[in-house]
């Protein structure tokens, strides 16, 4: 059984980023191989990003921007992220709050 490549909550983000990457690459009329050469990112990885199978790390996204001669704003155009709703945060030290434990006697 194939493992899930992109977590469920990240699929929309991966698809939108991949669509932007594909659109920008085609607008410049270059192949995945040419972009790979210019950005020092393997063409197979570029294909996975474009298909939304993987999300590039921040340094890789910047390399792709350099290879496309664009700003990161162009790559992330139209993409927004909303923090997923999660369960209530648990205290770090088992107390009522996440504040550091008190030292000495209370005043």
N, CA, C and O atoms as a MOPAC input file, in Angstrom:
PM7 MOZYME 1SCF
protein

 N      0.84800 1    -1.17800 1     0.00000 1
 C      0.00000 1     0.00000 1     0.00000 1
 C      0.89500 1     1.24300 1     0.00000 1
 O      1.77800 1     1.35200 1     0.85100 1
 N      0.69100 1     2.18000 1    -0.92900 1
 C      1.54200 1     3.37600 1    -0.96700 1
 C      1.26200 1     4.28600 1     0.21600 1
 O      0.12100 1     4.45000 1     0.64900 1
 N      2.33700 1     4.87100 1     0.72700 1
 C      2.15600 1     5.78400 1     1.85200 1
 C      1.67400 1     7.13400 1     1.34900 1
 O      1.88400 1     7.49300 1     0.19000 1
 N      1.03700 1     7.85900 1     2.22100 1
 C      0.52100 1     9.17500 1     1.87100 1
 C      1.69500 1    10.14600 1     1.75700 1
 O      2.43500 1    10.33100 1     2.72400 1
 N      1.87700 1    10.76800 1     0.59300 1
 C      3.02700 1    11.64000 1     0.36600 1
 C      2.83900 1    13.01500 1     0.98200 1
 O      3.79100 1    13.59300 1     1.50700 1
 N      1.61900 1    13.55100 1     0.92300 1
 C      1.32400 1    14.86600 1     1.48200 1
 C      0.19700 1    14.68700 1     2.48000 1
 O     -0.82700 1    14.07800 1     2.16700 1
 N      0.38200 1    15.21700 1     3.68800 1
 C     -0.65200 1    15.08800 1     4.70800 1
 C     -1.96200 1    15.69000 1     4.21400 1
 O     -1.97800 1    16.60000 1     3.38500 1
 N     -3.03500 1    15.16700 1     4.73400 1
 C     -4.37600 1    15.56900 1     4.29400 1
 C     -4.56400 1    17.08700 1     4.30800 1
 O     -5.04700 1    17.65100 1     3.32600 1
 N     -4.18900 1    17.76200 1     5.40800 1
 C     -4.43500 1    19.20200 1     5.51500 1
 C     -3.53700 1    20.01600 1     4.58600 1
 O     -3.80000 1    21.19600 1     4.35500 1
 N     -2.49000 1    19.40600 1     4.05500 1
 C     -1.57300 1    20.12500 1     3.17500 1
 C     -1.85700 1    19.90500 1     1.69000 1
 O     -1.19300 1    20.50700 1     0.84600 1
 N     -2.81300 1    19.07000 1     1.35800 1
 C     -3.06100 1    18.73900 1    -0.06100 1
 C     -3.44400 1    19.95300 1    -0.88800 1
 O     -2.93700 1    20.13400 1    -1.99500 1
 N     -4.33100 1    20.78500 1    -0.36200 1
 C     -4.74500 1    21.97000 1    -1.11400 1
 C     -3.57200 1    22.91300 1    -1.33200 1
 O     -3.40400 1    23.47100 1    -2.41600 1
 N     -2.76100 1    23.08400 1    -0.29000 1
 C     -1.58100 1    23.93500 1    -0.39600 1
 C     -0.62500 1    23.37600 1    -1.45100 1
 O     -0.14300 1    24.12100 1    -2.30400 1
 N     -0.35000 1    22.07900 1    -1.40000 1
 C      0.56200 1    21.44200 1    -2.35200 1
 C      0.04000 1    21.57300 1    -3.78200 1
 O      0.81000 1    21.84200 1    -4.70400 1
 N     -1.26100 1    21.38300 1    -3.96500 1
 C     -1.85000 1    21.47700 1    -5.30300 1
 C     -1.76000 1    22.90700 1    -5.84000 1
 O     -1.44000 1    23.10800 1    -7.01200 1
 N     -2.03600 1    23.89300 1    -4.99900 1
 C     -1.98600 1    25.29000 1    -5.43200 1
 C     -0.55200 1    25.71800 1    -5.75200 1
 O     -0.30800 1    26.39700 1    -6.75000 1
 N      0.37900 1    25.32300 1    -4.90900 1
 C      1.78600 1    25.66100 1    -5.15900 1
 C      2.26700 1    24.98700 1    -6.44200 1
 O      2.96300 1    25.60000 1    -7.25100 1
 N      1.89100 1    23.71800 1    -6.61900 1
 C      2.27700 1    22.99500 1    -7.83200 1
 C      1.69700 1    23.62300 1    -9.08900 1
 O      2.37600 1    23.70600 1   -10.11200 1
 N      0.45000 1    24.06300 1    -9.02200 1
 C     -0.18200 1    24.71400 1   -10.17400 1
 C      0.53100 1    26.02400 1   -10.50500 1
 O      0.73600 1    26.34200 1   -11.67600 1
 N      0.90800 1    26.78400 1    -9.47700 1
 C      1.65300 1    28.03000 1    -9.71700 1
 C      3.00700 1    27.74000 1   -10.34900 1
 O      3.41200 1    28.40800 1   -11.30100 1
 N      3.70200 1    26.74100 1    -9.81500 1
 C      5.01600 1    26.39200 1   -10.35800 1
 C      4.90300 1    25.98000 1   -11.82100 1
 O      5.68500 1    26.43500 1   -12.65600 1
 N      3.95200 1    25.13600 1   -12.13200 1
 C      3.74000 1    24.68800 1   -13.51100 1
 C      3.40900 1    25.86500 1   -14.42400 1
 O      3.97600 1    25.99600 1   -15.50900 1
 N      2.48700 1    26.72100 1   -13.98000 1
 C      2.08900 1    27.88000 1   -14.78500 1
 C      3.27300 1    28.80700 1   -15.05600 1
 O      3.47600 1    29.25200 1   -16.18500 1
 N      4.04900 1    29.09300 1   -14.01500 1
 C      5.19000 1    30.00300 1   -14.17100 1
 C      6.28600 1    29.39900 1   -15.05600 1
 O      6.90100 1    30.10500 1   -15.85500 1
 N      6.52400 1    28.11200 1   -14.91200 1
 C      7.54000 1    27.44900 1   -15.73900 1
 C      7.12500 1    27.46600 1   -17.20600 1
 O      7.92700 1    27.77900 1   -18.08600 1
 N      5.85800 1    27.12600 1   -17.45900 1
 C      5.37700 1    27.13300 1   -18.85300 1
 C      5.35600 1    28.54000 1   -19.43300 1
 O      5.63300 1    28.72100 1   -20.61900 1
 N      5.03100 1    29.54000 1   -18.61400 1
 C      5.01200 1    30.92800 1   -19.09200 1
 C      6.40700 1    31.36500 1   -19.54900 1
 O      6.54000 1    32.20800 1   -20.43600 1
 N      7.43200 1    30.79200 1   -18.94200 1
 C      8.80100 1    31.12400 1   -19.33900 1
 C      9.31000 1    30.22500 1   -20.45400 1
 O     10.40800 1    30.42100 1   -20.97500 1
 N      8.50500 1    29.24500 1   -20.81200 1
 C      8.84100 1    28.37100 1   -21.93600 1
 C     10.04600 1    27.48000 1   -21.68100 1
 O     10.82700 1    27.20700 1   -22.59200 1
 N     10.19900 1    27.02500 1   -20.43700 1
 C     11.33700 1    26.15600 1   -20.14300 1
 C     10.84700 1    24.80000 1   -19.65300 1
 O      9.75100 1    24.67900 1   -19.10600 1
 N     11.66800 1    23.79800 1   -19.85500 1
 C     11.33200 1    22.44000 1   -19.43900 1
 C     11.66800 1    22.24200 1   -17.96700 1
 O     12.35100 1    23.06400 1   -17.35600 1
 N     11.18000 1    21.14800 1   -17.41100 1
 C     11.54400 1    20.80700 1   -16.04300 1
 C     13.05700 1    20.60300 1   -15.93900 1
 O     13.67100 1    20.98100 1   -14.94100 1
 N     13.64100 1    20.01800 1   -16.94800 1
 C     15.08400 1    19.79100 1   -16.94300 1
 C     15.84900 1    21.11600 1   -16.94600 1
 O     16.83100 1    21.26900 1   -16.22000 1
 N     15.39700 1    22.07600 1   -17.76800 1
 C     16.05900 1    23.39500 1   -17.79400 1
 C     15.90000 1    24.11500 1   -16.45800 1
 O     16.85200 1    24.71600 1   -15.96000 1
 N     14.70200 1    24.05600 1   -15.87800 1
 C     14.49100 1    24.67700 1   -14.57300 1
 C     15.36500 1    23.99900 1   -13.52700 1
 O     15.93300 1    24.66500 1   -12.66100 1
 N     15.47200 1    22.68900 1   -13.60500 1
 C     16.33100 1    21.95800 1   -12.68100 1
 C     17.77000 1    22.40200 1   -12.76800 1
 O     18.44400 1    22.54100 1   -11.74700 1
 N     18.24700 1    22.62700 1   -13.97800 1
 C     19.62600 1    23.08400 1   -14.16500 1
 C     19.81200 1    24.47900 1   -13.58200 1
 O     20.79600 1    24.74000 1   -12.89000 1
 N     18.86800 1    25.37600 1   -13.85900 1
 C     18.97400 1    26.76400 1   -13.40000 1
 C     18.81100 1    26.88600 1   -11.88000 1
 O     19.40400 1    27.76600 1   -11.25600 1
 N     18.01600 1    26.01200 1   -11.30000 1
 C     17.72500 1    26.12800 1    -9.86300 1
 C     18.47900 1    25.11300 1    -9.00600 1
 O     18.41300 1    25.16400 1    -7.77800 1
 N     19.19100 1    24.19900 1    -9.64700 1
 C     19.91600 1    23.13600 1    -8.93500 1
 C     18.96900 1    22.24600 1    -8.12700 1
 O     19.27400 1    21.82700 1    -7.01100 1
 N     17.80600 1    21.97300 1    -8.73600 1
 C     16.80800 1    21.06600 1    -8.15300 1
 C     16.55700 1    19.98600 1    -9.20400 1
 O     16.38200 1    20.30100 1   -10.38200 1
 N     16.53800 1    18.72100 1    -8.79300 1
 C     16.38000 1    17.62700 1    -9.75400 1
 C     15.02800 1    17.71700 1   -10.45500 1
 O     14.02100 1    18.05600 1    -9.83300 1
 N     15.00900 1    17.41400 1   -11.73900 1
 C     13.78100 1    17.51100 1   -12.53300 1
 C     12.68100 1    16.60100 1   -12.00800 1
 O     11.50200 1    16.93600 1   -12.12200 1
 N     13.04200 1    15.46000 1   -11.43700 1
 C     12.03600 1    14.55100 1   -10.88100 1
 C     11.33700 1    15.22800 1    -9.69200 1
 O     10.12100 1    15.11200 1    -9.53800 1
 N     12.10100 1    15.92300 1    -8.86600 1
 C     11.50900 1    16.64800 1    -7.73400 1
 C     10.58400 1    17.74900 1    -8.23900 1
 O      9.51100 1    17.96300 1    -7.67400 1
 N     10.98600 1    18.44300 1    -9.29200 1
 C     10.15000 1    19.50700 1    -9.86400 1
 C      8.81200 1    18.92900 1   -10.31800 1
 O      7.76400 1    19.53000 1   -10.08300 1
 N      8.84400 1    17.77600 1   -10.96100 1
 C      7.60400 1    17.11500 1   -11.38200 1
 C      6.70600 1    16.77400 1   -10.20200 1
 O      5.48800 1    16.93900 1   -10.27700 1
 N      7.30200 1    16.29900 1    -9.11300 1
 C      6.51600 1    15.97100 1    -7.92800 1
 C      5.90900 1    17.22200 1    -7.29800 1
 O      4.78200 1    17.18500 1    -6.80500 1
 N      6.65000 1    18.32600 1    -7.31200 1
 C      6.10500 1    19.58600 1    -6.79600 1
 C      4.93800 1    20.04300 1    -7.66200 1
 O      3.89300 1    20.43700 1    -7.14500 1
 N      5.11800 1    19.99000 1    -8.98600 1
 C      4.07100 1    20.44500 1    -9.90300 1
 C      2.80200 1    19.61400 1    -9.79600 1
 O      1.70300 1    20.14000 1    -9.97200 1
 N      2.93700 1    18.33500 1    -9.51200 1
 C      1.76600 1    17.45400 1    -9.37100 1
 C      1.16300 1    17.51100 1    -7.96900 1
 O      0.14300 1    16.87100 1    -7.71300 1
 N      1.77200 1    18.26200 1    -7.06600 1
 C      1.26000 1    18.37100 1    -5.69600 1
 C      1.54500 1    17.15200 1    -4.85100 1
 O      0.89600 1    16.94800 1    -3.82500 1
 N      2.51100 1    16.33000 1    -5.26100 1
 C      2.85600 1    15.13200 1    -4.49900 1
 C      3.78200 1    15.44800 1    -3.33000 1
 O      3.79200 1    14.72900 1    -2.33100 1
 N      4.54500 1    16.50100 1    -3.45100 1
 C      5.46600 1    16.93900 1    -2.40000 1
 C      5.40600 1    18.45100 1    -2.28500 1
 O      5.03400 1    19.14700 1    -3.23000 1
 N      5.77600 1    18.94900 1    -1.11800 1
 C      5.88600 1    20.38500 1    -0.89200 1
 C      7.37300 1    20.69800 1    -0.73700 1
 O      8.04600 1    20.07900 1     0.08800 1
 N      7.89800 1    21.64800 1    -1.51500 1
 C      9.33000 1    21.94500 1    -1.38900 1
 C      9.65700 1    22.59900 1    -0.05000 1
 O      8.85000 1    23.34700 1     0.50300 1
 N     10.85600 1    22.30800 1     0.46500 1
 C     11.34700 1    23.02300 1     1.64000 1
 C     11.54100 1    24.48000 1     1.24600 1
 O     11.56600 1    24.80700 1     0.06000 1
 N     11.67500 1    25.34600 1     2.22800 1
 C     11.80100 1    26.78300 1     1.94100 1
 C     13.02900 1    27.08500 1     1.08900 1
 O     12.95200 1    27.91800 1     0.18600 1
 N     14.16400 1    26.42800 1     1.35300 1
 C     15.35600 1    26.69700 1     0.55500 1
 C     15.17200 1    26.22900 1    -0.88500 1
 O     15.67100 1    26.86300 1    -1.81400 1
 N     14.46100 1    25.12700 1    -1.06900 1
 C     14.19800 1    24.62700 1    -2.42300 1
 C     13.23800 1    25.55600 1    -3.15700 1
 O     13.41500 1    25.80400 1    -4.34900 1
 N     12.22700 1    26.07100 1    -2.46800 1
 C     11.30200 1    27.02300 1    -3.08800 1
 C     12.05900 1    28.26600 1    -3.54900 1
 O     11.79100 1    28.79300 1    -4.62800 1
 N     12.99800 1    28.73000 1    -2.73600 1
 C     13.80100 1    29.90200 1    -3.14000 1
 C     14.68200 1    29.58800 1    -4.33800 1
 O     14.85200 1    30.43600 1    -5.21400 1
 N     15.24600 1    28.38700 1    -4.39300 1
 C     16.04300 1    27.98900 1    -5.55800 1
 C     15.18300 1    27.98900 1    -6.82400 1
 O     15.62700 1    28.42300 1    -7.88700 1
 N     13.95100 1    27.49800 1    -6.69600 1
 C     13.04500 1    27.48500 1    -7.84900 1
 C     12.73600 1    28.91000 1    -8.30100 1
 O     12.65900 1    29.17800 1    -9.50000 1
 N     12.56000 1    29.82000 1    -7.35000 1
 C     12.31000 1    31.22400 1    -7.68900 1
 C     13.50000 1    31.81700 1    -8.43600 1
 O     13.32000 1    32.55600 1    -9.40400 1
 N     14.71100 1    31.49800 1    -7.99200 1
 C     15.91500 1    31.98500 1    -8.67900 1
 C     15.96200 1    31.42200 1   -10.09500 1
 O     16.25800 1    32.14700 1   -11.04400 1
 N     15.66900 1    30.12700 1   -10.23700 1
 C     15.68400 1    29.50200 1   -11.55800 1
 C     14.64200 1    30.07300 1   -12.49700 1
 O     14.86300 1    30.13100 1   -13.70700 1
 N     13.51000 1    30.49700 1   -11.95900 1
 C     12.43700 1    31.08100 1   -12.77500 1
 C     12.57400 1    32.59900 1   -12.91400 1
 O     11.84500 1    33.22300 1   -13.68500 1
 N     13.50000 1    33.18500 1   -12.17400 1
 C     13.72100 1    34.63100 1   -12.13200 1
 C     12.42200 1    35.33300 1   -11.71200 1
 O     11.92000 1    36.22700 1   -12.39400 1
 N     11.90900 1    34.89400 1   -10.57300 1
 C     10.68300 1    35.46300 1   -10.00900 1
 C     10.90000 1    35.71500 1    -8.51800 1
 O     11.88100 1    35.25700 1    -7.93200 1
 N      9.97100 1    36.44500 1    -7.92300 1
 C     10.01000 1    36.63400 1    -6.47900 1
 C      9.20600 1    35.50800 1    -5.82200 1
 O      8.33800 1    34.91700 1    -6.46500 1
 N      9.48300 1    35.20700 1    -4.55600 1
 C      8.65800 1    34.21600 1    -3.85800 1
 C      7.17600 1    34.59500 1    -3.84600 1
 O      6.31400 1    33.71800 1    -3.81800 1
 N      6.87600 1    35.89700 1    -3.86600 1
 C      5.47500 1    36.32600 1    -3.90100 1
 C      4.76300 1    35.76300 1    -5.12500 1
 O      3.59600 1    35.38200 1    -5.03900 1
 N      5.44600 1    35.70800 1    -6.25000 1
 C      4.82500 1    35.16900 1    -7.46700 1
 C      4.55800 1    33.67800 1    -7.32600 1
 O      3.51600 1    33.19100 1    -7.76400 1
 N      5.49100 1    32.94800 1    -6.72000 1
 C      5.30800 1    31.50900 1    -6.55400 1
 C      4.13900 1    31.20900 1    -5.62300 1
 O      3.39800 1    30.25000 1    -5.84100 1
 N      3.97400 1    32.02500 1    -4.58700 1
 C      2.91400 1    31.78800 1    -3.60200 1
 C      1.66200 1    32.61700 1    -3.86600 1
 O      0.79100 1    32.70100 1    -3.00000 1
 N      1.55300 1    33.22300 1    -5.02600 1
 C      0.40900 1    34.06500 1    -5.36600 1
 C     -0.90400 1    33.28200 1    -5.26300 1
 O     -1.04200 1    32.19400 1    -5.82100 1
 N     -1.85400 1    33.86000 1    -4.54000 1
 C     -3.17600 1    33.25500 1    -4.42600 1
 C     -3.26300 1    32.12000 1    -3.42700 1
 O     -4.31700 1    31.49700 1    -3.30100 1
 N     -2.19200 1    31.83700 1    -2.72000 1
 C     -2.18500 1    30.73800 1    -1.76000 1
 C     -2.31100 1    31.31300 1    -0.35700 1
 O     -1.57700 1    32.22700 1     0.02100 1
 N     -3.24200 1    30.77100 1     0.40200 1
 C     -3.36200 1    31.18000 1     1.79600 1
 C     -3.36400 1    29.92200 1     2.64300 1
 O     -3.66300 1    28.82800 1     2.16300 1
 N     -3.03000 1    30.09300 1     3.88700 1
 C     -2.99700 1    28.97200 1     4.81000 1
 C     -3.77000 1    29.35300 1     6.04700 1
 O     -3.59100 1    30.44000 1     6.59700 1
 N     -4.62000 1    28.46400 1     6.47900 1
 C     -5.38100 1    28.66700 1     7.69600 1
 C     -4.97000 1    27.59300 1     8.68400 1
 O     -4.89600 1    26.41000 1     8.35100 1
 N     -4.70600 1    28.02600 1     9.89300 1
 C     -4.31200 1    27.06200 1    10.90700 1
 C     -5.44900 1    26.07600 1    11.12100 1
 O     -6.59200 1    26.47800 1    11.33800 1
 N     -5.13700 1    24.78000 1    11.06000 1
 C     -6.19400 1    23.79600 1    11.26500 1
 C     -6.72100 1    23.84900 1    12.69500 1
 O     -5.98200 1    24.15000 1    13.63300 1
 N     -8.00400 1    23.55300 1    12.84500 1
 C     -8.61600 1    23.51800 1    14.16800 1
 C     -8.09500 1    22.26400 1    14.86700 1
 O     -8.19600 1    21.15600 1    14.33900 1
 N     -7.54000 1    22.45300 1    16.05200 1
 C     -6.98900 1    21.32900 1    16.79600 1
 C     -7.59200 1    21.30400 1    18.19400 1
 O     -8.34300 1    22.19700 1    18.58600 1
 N     -7.25300 1    20.28800 1    18.91100 1
 C     -7.73600 1    20.19600 1    20.28500 1
 C     -7.06000 1    21.26400 1    21.13100 1
 O     -6.03900 1    21.82800 1    20.73700 1
 N     -7.63300 1    21.53400 1    22.28900 1
 C     -7.11600 1    22.56000 1    23.18300 1
 C     -5.67700 1    22.23200 1    23.57400 1
 O     -5.35800 1    21.08100 1    23.87100 1
 N     -4.81200 1    23.24000 1    23.57300 1
 C     -3.41400 1    23.04500 1    23.93500 1
 C     -3.30700 1    22.55700 1    25.37500 1
 O     -4.03000 1    23.02300 1    26.25500 1
 N     -2.41400 1    21.63200 1    25.60100 1
 C     -2.18600 1    21.08200 1    26.93100 1
 C     -1.06600 1    21.85300 1    27.62400 1
 O     -0.13200 1    22.30000 1    26.95800 1
 N     -1.13700 1    22.01600 1    28.93000 1
 C     -0.06900 1    22.70000 1    29.66000 1
 C      1.25200 1    21.95700 1    29.52100 1
 O      1.27400 1    20.72800 1    29.44700 1
 N      2.34100 1    22.69400 1    29.48700 1
 C      3.65500 1    22.09700 1    29.32800 1
 C      4.13100 1    21.36500 1    30.57000 1
 O      4.81200 1    20.34500 1    30.45900 1
 N      3.78400 1    21.86900 1    31.76400 1
 C      4.31800 1    21.30700 1    32.99200 1
 C      3.25000 1    20.66300 1    33.86600 1
 O      3.48900 1    20.44800 1    35.05500 1
 N      2.10600 1    20.35500 1    33.32800 1
 C      1.05900 1    19.68100 1    34.06800 1
 C      0.24800 1    20.57700 1    34.98500 1
 O     -0.63200 1    20.09200 1    35.69700 1
 N      0.52600 1    21.88200 1    34.98400 1
 C     -0.22100 1    22.80100 1    35.83700 1
 C     -1.36800 1    23.43500 1    35.08700 1
 O     -1.74600 1    22.99200 1    34.00200 1
 N     -1.91500 1    24.47300 1    35.67900 1
 C     -3.03600 1    25.18800 1    35.09000 1
 C     -2.61500 1    26.01900 1    33.89000 1
 O     -3.41000 1    26.23700 1    32.97600 1
 N     -1.36100 1    26.48800 1    33.88400 1
 C     -0.90400 1    27.32200 1    32.77300 1
 C      0.40300 1    26.77400 1    32.23500 1
 O      1.02400 1    25.89600 1    32.83400 1
 N      0.80600 1    27.31100 1    31.09300 1
 C      2.05400 1    26.88400 1    30.47200 1
 C      3.23200 1    27.72600 1    30.93200 1
 O      4.32300 1    27.61500 1    30.37400 1
 N      3.02700 1    28.58000 1    31.95700 1
 C      4.10300 1    29.43200 1    32.45300 1
 C      5.15200 1    28.58100 1    33.16500 1
 O      4.86100 1    27.48700 1    33.65000 1
 N      6.36200 1    29.09900 1    33.21700 1
 C      7.44800 1    28.38900 1    33.89100 1
 C      7.13700 1    28.27500 1    35.38400 1
 O      6.48900 1    29.15300 1    35.95400 1
 N      7.59600 1    27.20300 1    36.01100 1
 C      7.33100 1    27.04100 1    37.43900 1
 C      7.97900 1    28.15800 1    38.24700 1
 O      9.03900 1    28.67200 1    37.89000 1
 N      7.30400 1    28.53000 1    39.36800 1
 C      7.82100 1    29.61000 1    40.20400 1
 C      9.01800 1    29.10800 1    40.99800 1
 O      9.08500 1    27.93700 1    41.37000 1
 N      9.95200 1    30.00000 1    41.25100 1
 C     11.10200 1    29.68300 1    42.09100 1
 C     11.01000 1    30.49600 1    43.36700 1
 O     10.56200 1    31.64200 1    43.34300 1
 N     11.42600 1    29.92100 1    44.46800 1
 C     11.37700 1    30.63900 1    45.73300 1
 C      9.97300 1    30.68100 1    46.27800 1
 O      9.07800 1    29.99900 1    45.77800 1
 N      9.78400 1    31.47800 1    47.29700 1
 C      8.45600 1    31.54600 1    47.90300 1
 C      7.60300 1    32.61600 1    47.21900 1
 O      8.12900 1    33.61500 1    46.72800 1
 N      6.29100 1    32.40300 1    47.19000 1
 C      5.40700 1    33.38500 1    46.54300 1
 C      5.38500 1    34.67800 1    47.34400 1
 O      5.57400 1    34.66200 1    48.56000 1
 N      5.16200 1    35.76500 1    46.68300 1
 C      5.12000 1    37.08000 1    47.34100 1
 C      3.73000 1    37.58600 1    47.44900 1
 O      3.51000 1    38.67700 1    47.97500 1

